[in-house]
Amino acid sequence: MTDFIRRRPMIAGFLAFLFVFVVLGAFPIVPETKQAVVVRFGKPVRILNRYEPGKPIGAPGAGISWRLPFADEVVWIDKRVLDLDMQPQQVLSIDQRRLEVDAFARYRIVDPLLMYIRARSELQLNDQLRPILGSEVRNELGKRTFAALLTPERQGVMNNVRLSLNNIAHEYGVEILDVRIKRTDLPDGAPLNAAFGRMRTAREQEARSIRAQGAKQAQIIRAEADAQAARTYAESFGKDPQFYSFYRAMQAYLTTFVGDEQNHPAPTTVILSPQNEFLKEFTGRQP
C-alpha cells in the first residue's frame, strides 16, 4: 500500500479525496430549521427531523443522520414560516370598481412527504400556490364593495381567504397561517379621478347636511332662549316698573355711547346738558 502511494501519489490522493467525500456524504447533518425527505431511486423512504405541531423547532430530531451514497438523495424542506407573494393583479369589486391588489400569505410545510409528492420542491410549491392565492383573493374581493375594504370588515375578508386557501393547501401538505393585503388601490387615470370626484361630492353633501342640521338646532336653541328671556323680563317688569325704566335706559345708553358694533357705531362726541331727561339715570331720580 505504501509502495502504491509512493509510485502513484496523484491517484492515491484522488482515491483518498473520493473516500472522504463518500463518507461525508453518507452522514448528512440535518439543521434544526430543516426537515428532509430521503429519496432512493425516486421513491421516498424516510423523513428526517419532521415538523410536529406544538413541538419547538429546536427539539431533538436534528443532527447527524445517514444515507446510502449514490443511491439516496436528500430533499431539504424548511420547517420555518415561509412567505408567498401574490403577483399584483386587477380585481373587480361588487360595485364595479377595478382595484389594483397586492397580497401575501404566510404558511408552513407540515407534511414534507405530501409536499414532495405534489410539488417536489419549495420553488415549485410556490409556483403552484401563487395562482391559487390570486384566485381566492379575486373571488372574495369580488363579493365586497371598495368602501368595505377600507373598514374593519377587511379583516373578515382576509380570514375568509385564508380558510379557502388553507383547504386547498392541505392537499400540498401546507398549513396557511395568515393572509394579508399589502395594498388596494384604484388604477391611475380616469377611474381614480372619477372615484376621487365621487368621494369629494359625497363629503360635500355630508358637510352641507351637517351645517343645515347645526343651523336648525341653533335657531331652535336661540328661539327657546329668547322666549325664556322674554318671560323673565315680563315677570321682572311686572314686579318692578321702575326696574323696567332703568333697564330701558341702560340699553339706550349702551346704544348711544358704545354703539352697535355691527351696524351703528357710537359717535365720537356727545354733548348734552346735565339736566337733560336722557341722563336722569346718571344724575339720580327725583323723589
ZICORQUI-V616799 format. One record per residue. N is the residue number from 1. RES is the residue in three letters. SS is DSSP state (h for helix, s for strand, l for the rest). PSI is psi in radians with two decimals (NA if undefined). NEAR is the number of other ideal C-beta (glycine too) atoms within 10 Angstrom. Layout:
n->(N;N)
res->(RES;RES)
ss->(SS;SS)
psi->(PSI;PSI)
near->(NEAR;NEAR)
//
This chain:
n->(1;2;3;4;5;6;7;8;9;10;11;12;13;14;15;16;17;18;19;20;21;22;23;24;25;26;27;28;29;30;31;32;33;34;35;36;37;38;39;40;41;42;43;44;45;46;47;48;49;50;51;52;53;54;55;56;57;58;59;60;61;62;63;64;65;66;67;68;69;70;71;72;73;74;75;76;77;78;79;80;81;82;83;84;85;86;87;88;89;90;91;92;93;94;95;96;97;98;99;100;101;102;103;104;105;106;107;108;109;110;111;112;113;114;115;116;117;118;119;120;121;122;123;124;125;126;127;128;129;130;131;132;133;134;135;136;137;138;139;140;141;142;143;144;145;146;147;148;149;150;151;152;153;154;155;156;157;158;159;160;161;162;163;164;165;166;167;168;169;170;171;172;173;174;175;176;177;178;179;180;181;182;183;184;185;186;187;188;189;190;191;192;193;194;195;196;197;198;199;200;201;202;203;204;205;206;207;208;209;210;211;212;213;214;215;216;217;218;219;220;221;222;223;224;225;226;227;228;229;230;231;232;233;234;235;236;237;238;239;240;241;242;243;244;245;246;247;248;249;250;251;252;253;254;255;256;257;258;259;260;261;262;263;264;265;266;267;268;269;270;271;272;273;274;275;276;277;278;279;280;281;282;283;284;285;286;287)
res->(MET;THR;ASP;PHE;ILE;ARG;ARG;ARG;PRO;MET;ILE;ALA;GLY;PHE;LEU;ALA;PHE;LEU;PHE;VAL;PHE;VAL;VAL;LEU;GLY;ALA;PHE;PRO;ILE;VAL;PRO;GLU;THR;LYS;GLN;ALA;VAL;VAL;VAL;ARG;PHE;GLY;LYS;PRO;VAL;ARG;ILE;LEU;ASN;ARG;TYR;GLU;PRO;GLY;LYS;PRO;ILE;GLY;ALA;PRO;GLY;ALA;GLY;ILE;SER;TRP;ARG;LEU;PRO;PHE;ALA;ASP;GLU;VAL;VAL;TRP;ILE;ASP;LYS;ARG;VAL;LEU;ASP;LEU;ASP;MET;GLN;PRO;GLN;GLN;VAL;LEU;SER;ILE;ASP;GLN;ARG;ARG;LEU;GLU;VAL;ASP;ALA;PHE;ALA;ARG;TYR;ARG;ILE;VAL;ASP;PRO;LEU;LEU;MET;TYR;ILE;ARG;ALA;ARG;SER;GLU;LEU;GLN;LEU;ASN;ASP;GLN;LEU;ARG;PRO;ILE;LEU;GLY;SER;GLU;VAL;ARG;ASN;GLU;LEU;GLY;LYS;ARG;THR;PHE;ALA;ALA;LEU;LEU;THR;PRO;GLU;ARG;GLN;GLY;VAL;MET;ASN;ASN;VAL;ARG;LEU;SER;LEU;ASN;ASN;ILE;ALA;HIS;GLU;TYR;GLY;VAL;GLU;ILE;LEU;ASP;VAL;ARG;ILE;LYS;ARG;THR;ASP;LEU;PRO;ASP;GLY;ALA;PRO;LEU;ASN;ALA;ALA;PHE;GLY;ARG;MET;ARG;THR;ALA;ARG;GLU;GLN;GLU;ALA;ARG;SER;ILE;ARG;ALA;GLN;GLY;ALA;LYS;GLN;ALA;GLN;ILE;ILE;ARG;ALA;GLU;ALA;ASP;ALA;GLN;ALA;ALA;ARG;THR;TYR;ALA;GLU;SER;PHE;GLY;LYS;ASP;PRO;GLN;PHE;TYR;SER;PHE;TYR;ARG;ALA;MET;GLN;ALA;TYR;LEU;THR;THR;PHE;VAL;GLY;ASP;GLU;GLN;ASN;HIS;PRO;ALA;PRO;THR;THR;VAL;ILE;LEU;SER;PRO;GLN;ASN;GLU;PHE;LEU;LYS;GLU;PHE;THR;GLY;ARG;GLN;PRO)
ss->(l;h;h;h;h;h;h;l;h;h;h;h;h;h;h;h;h;h;h;h;h;h;h;h;h;h;l;l;s;s;l;l;l;s;s;s;s;s;s;s;l;l;s;s;s;s;s;s;l;l;l;l;l;l;l;l;l;l;l;l;l;l;s;s;l;l;l;l;l;l;l;s;s;s;s;s;s;s;l;l;l;s;s;s;s;l;l;l;s;s;s;s;l;l;l;l;l;s;s;s;s;s;s;s;s;s;s;s;s;l;l;h;h;h;h;h;h;h;h;l;l;h;h;h;h;h;h;h;h;h;h;h;h;h;h;h;h;h;h;h;h;l;l;l;l;l;h;h;h;h;l;l;h;h;h;h;h;h;h;h;h;h;h;h;h;h;h;h;h;h;h;h;l;s;s;s;s;s;s;s;s;s;s;s;s;s;l;l;l;h;h;h;h;h;h;h;h;h;h;h;h;h;h;h;h;h;h;h;h;h;h;h;h;h;h;h;h;h;h;h;h;h;h;h;h;h;h;h;h;h;h;h;h;h;h;h;h;h;h;l;h;h;h;h;h;h;h;h;h;h;h;h;h;h;h;h;h;h;s;s;l;l;l;s;s;l;l;l;l;l;l;l;l;l;l;l;h;h;h;h;h;h;h;l;l;l;l)
psi->(-0.75;-0.71;-0.67;-0.73;-0.69;-0.72;-0.63;1.25;-0.59;-0.79;-0.70;-0.71;-0.72;-0.74;-0.64;-0.73;-0.73;-0.68;-0.79;-0.71;-0.76;-0.73;-0.80;-0.67;-0.39;-0.22;1.33;2.62;2.09;2.04;2.78;-0.53;0.09;2.64;2.79;2.61;2.11;2.07;2.18;1.93;0.75;-0.03;2.16;2.34;-0.50;2.74;2.24;2.31;0.88;2.51;2.37;2.21;2.37;-0.10;2.23;2.61;-0.62;0.18;2.87;2.49;-0.52;2.99;-2.75;2.32;-2.88;2.79;2.83;2.09;2.44;-0.07;-0.68;2.40;2.38;2.07;1.97;2.39;2.32;2.43;-0.23;3.03;2.27;2.77;2.54;1.94;2.29;2.51;2.29;2.37;2.88;2.41;2.39;1.99;3.03;-0.41;0.41;0.67;2.27;2.14;2.45;1.95;2.37;2.09;2.93;2.78;2.67;2.29;2.95;2.46;1.93;-0.27;1.54;-0.58;-0.81;-0.65;-0.74;-0.69;-0.71;-0.68;-0.30;-0.69;2.89;-0.63;-0.81;-0.53;-0.80;-0.70;-0.55;-0.58;-0.49;-0.86;-0.51;-0.73;-0.79;-0.70;-0.75;-0.67;-0.76;-0.78;-0.71;-0.76;-0.45;-0.22;0.00;2.74;2.85;-0.67;-0.56;-0.46;-0.13;0.15;3.02;-0.24;-0.32;-0.60;-0.72;-0.63;-0.77;-0.62;-0.70;-0.71;-0.73;-0.77;-0.75;-0.75;-0.61;-0.64;-0.64;-0.66;-0.47;-0.47;-0.27;0.16;0.48;2.48;2.16;2.11;-0.59;2.62;2.32;2.57;2.14;-0.67;2.64;1.88;2.72;2.59;2.58;2.70;-2.56;-0.78;-0.73;-0.77;-0.69;-0.70;-0.74;-0.69;-0.77;-0.72;-0.71;-0.76;-0.73;-0.71;-0.63;-0.72;-0.71;-0.69;-0.74;-0.70;-0.73;-0.72;-0.69;-0.75;-0.69;-0.75;-0.70;-0.80;-0.67;-0.73;-0.70;-0.81;-0.74;-0.73;-0.74;-0.70;-0.72;-0.72;-0.74;-0.70;-0.73;-0.72;-0.72;-0.76;-0.75;-0.73;-0.72;-0.77;-0.61;-0.56;-0.56;1.63;-0.58;-0.58;-0.63;-0.77;-0.72;-0.72;-0.76;-0.63;-0.70;-0.65;-0.69;-0.72;-0.71;-0.76;-0.66;-0.82;-0.52;-0.78;2.86;1.94;-0.42;-0.85;-0.52;1.49;2.62;2.54;2.73;-0.52;2.34;2.14;2.06;2.69;2.48;-0.43;0.14;2.44;-0.48;-0.43;0.38;-0.46;-0.38;-0.64;-0.22;2.51;2.53;2.43;NA)
near->(6;7;7;11;13;9;9;12;10;7;11;15;11;11;13;11;10;10;10;10;11;11;10;11;14;14;11;17;10;17;15;15;13;18;26;23;21;20;18;13;9;6;7;15;13;16;17;22;23;17;20;13;7;4;11;8;16;9;10;9;18;19;11;8;17;12;20;13;13;9;11;17;15;16;17;17;23;15;21;11;12;16;10;20;13;23;10;13;15;10;21;12;19;12;10;8;19;13;22;15;20;15;24;14;27;15;24;17;24;18;20;24;15;15;24;21;13;15;19;13;13;15;9;13;23;16;11;16;21;15;12;17;26;17;15;24;24;17;13;21;25;12;11;20;15;18;12;17;18;10;11;7;12;16;10;13;18;17;13;16;23;22;13;19;23;17;11;16;25;14;12;21;21;26;17;23;13;13;26;13;18;11;10;18;11;16;13;9;8;8;13;14;11;12;14;11;10;10;11;10;10;10;10;10;10;10;10;10;10;10;10;10;10;10;10;10;10;10;10;10;10;10;10;10;10;10;10;10;10;10;10;10;13;11;9;12;15;9;9;11;9;9;12;15;14;13;14;12;15;11;10;12;14;12;12;14;10;11;13;10;8;6;6;11;10;13;9;5;4;9;5;11;8;7;8;11;8;13;13;13;14;11;11;7;9;5;3)
//
